[in-house]
């Protein structure tokens, strides 16, 4: 299904939206085809996001980047912006609570799903191909326990072995921690005791061109790794 969308639906939708942009029309995200938002926050005040660009002096180029800053005039807009991400995740609240989702939903039905959907539609096909490959790899993200177990003298020895294993396969940094509910989204209760976090280096020369398709390719390539 994802592969079909990559080579048929997304290119058609991207062509339709680009034609409207070329005509100088505004892409109203509220009217974008695709799933309608279903995420609700009855327990939070309905404070719409302020999407006005920040005023002030903006350099033509970032000090360490090779491309100009993107324009703050966008071809897309909301008639009625969704609830602010600051409100969703408790800016100013004094009582801790678990995080809520804002972007990058697999169903595009979150409060900001239309913007998420727009960004996905407008990505070039080579990015979608990388995403398809990730979906294919991800099908085995929770597999069976290995038939052969390795006995370690203590948790420190086990951690050392895991970190070496990851570093031999390209990880620059590896960390291990107890996985508690407060570290997870509110709707995810993990059936695991530990979490292993890894950092993979990205090509600096490519990332100096952020934001661009060039740097986006490097980001997606690293996610795939």
N, C-alpha and C positions, 0 to 999 in steps of 0.2 A: 504493500500500500504506500509506504514512504517512498520507495523507488519510483513508483508510477507518478506520484505527486511531483517528485523532483524533476522529471523530464516532460511532464505535460501540464498539470494544473498550475504549478508555480510560474513557469515561463509565460503562460497565458495571462495570469493575474498580474505579473510584473509588467508585461507589455501594456496591458490596459491602464495600469496606474501611471506608467511612465508617459503614455500619451496624454493623460490628463495633466500631468506635471508640465510637460512641454507646452501645453496650451495655456499655462499659467493658472490653472485651476487649483483650488485647495483640496487636498485629500482629507475629507472629514472622517476621522477614525471611527466615530460613532456609527457611520454608515458602511464601514468596511465589511465585505462579505466574510463569512467565517463564523465560528461559534460565538454565541452571546455570553457575556460575563454572568456567572452565577454566584461568584464569591460575595458573601454578605458579612457585614460587621455590625450586627445589631447592638453589640456591647460598646461600640465606639462612636464618638461624635462624627457626624457626616461633614468633615472638613475637606472641601475640594482642594486639589493640588494647585498651587500658584505656579504656572508655567511661564511667567514673564522672565525673559533673560535678565541676569544680574547686570545692573548698570556698572559703569566704571571703565577704566582704561584697559583695553585689550590689545596685547601685542599682536602684530601680524603673524609672528612665528613664536612657538614655544622655544625656550632657551636651548633645549636639547633635542628638538624634533626637526625633521627635514621637510615638513609640510606646513602650510598655513593653517591657522585655527579654522575650523569649520564655521560657516556663517551661522548666526543665531536666527536667521530667517528660514523657517522650515517650510517644506511643501505640504506638510500635514499638520493637523490641529484637531483638538476636541472642541465640540460645541459646549459640552459639559464635562470638564475634567473629572476623572475618578477621584475617589478619596485619596488624600495625601499619603504618600508612603511613610512620612514622618508619623502620621497618626496611626497608620497600620502597625508600625513597630514601636510605638510607645514613647516617642520623644517627649520628655518632660514628666513622664510618669514616675512615681516614686516606688511603686511595687513591681518587682521583677515578674516577667511573664515570658513564656516561650515565644519564639519568633513566628511571625506569619509570613506566608509567601507573598511576594510582590511581582517579580518578573520570572521569565524562563519557566513557564509552566508547560507541561506536555499536552495539556488539553486546551490551552488558550482561553480558559473560562474564568480566569482570575480577574480581579478588578481592572487591572491594566492589560488584560489579554488582547485587546484590539491593537494596542501599540506593539506588543510582543509579536502579534500576528503580522502586522505591517512590516516590521523589521525582517521577519522570516521570509515573507513574500518577496521583498526587494533584494534579498541576498542573491548573488550570482549563482549559477548552477554548480560551479566547482565547489562552493561552500556546502551546498545541499548534498553533493556526493560524499563529502567528508562526513556529514551528519549521518547519512545512510550507513556508512561504514561503522560509525560509532554505535548506531542502533544494533547493527549486526553483532558487533563484539559484545555489546551490553546484554545480549540475550542470556548470557551465562554468568551474569554478575553475582548471582547467589547460587553456588553449585554445591554438590554433595561434599561431605567431609572426606578427606583423603583416606584410602583404605590403610595406608601405612602411616603410622604415627611416629614422631620423633620425640624422644624424651630428653628434656633438658634438666640440668641440675637446679636451676632457679629461673625466675622470670627475667632476670638481667641477661642470662645467656640466651634465652629465647628471643628477647628483643634485639640483641646483637646479631643473631643469625638472620632475623627478618630484615633488619636494616641493610646488612651486607647483600642479601638476596636482591633487594630493591635497587641498591646502588649499582650492582653489577648489570642491571637492566636499564640504567639511564637516569635514575633518580638522583637529584643533587642533594636533597634534604629528606629525611624520613623522621617522623615522630610518632609515638604510640601513647595513647592515653586511655583511661577508663571512659567508656561511652555511657554518659548519663542522659536522662531525658531533657535536662535543661540545655544541653548542647544541640538538641534537635528541634526541627519544626514541630509545632504543636500537634500536628496530625500524624506524626511519625514516631512510633514507639519501637525502637530497634530490638531485635531478638539477638543482639550481640553484646558481649561484655567489653570488648576493646574496639577502638578505632585506630586505623593506621593512616596517617596523613603523609602524602609525598609531594615534593615540589620538583617540577621538571623545568629545566632552563629553556628559554626561548631565544631565538636568534636576535641579538641586539640591533643589528643593521636593519632587519626587517621591522622591528618594533619602533624604530626611530621614525617610521612613516605613518604612525598612528595619528588620526583614524583614516584608514584606507582599506581597499580590498586586499592590498598586499599584506598589511599587518594582520588583517582578519584571517587570511589564509594561514599565517604562522600560528595564530592563536588556536585555530581549529586543528591544525596539524599536531600541536602540542597536546590538546585535549585527546586526540586520537592515540598518541603515544601513551 
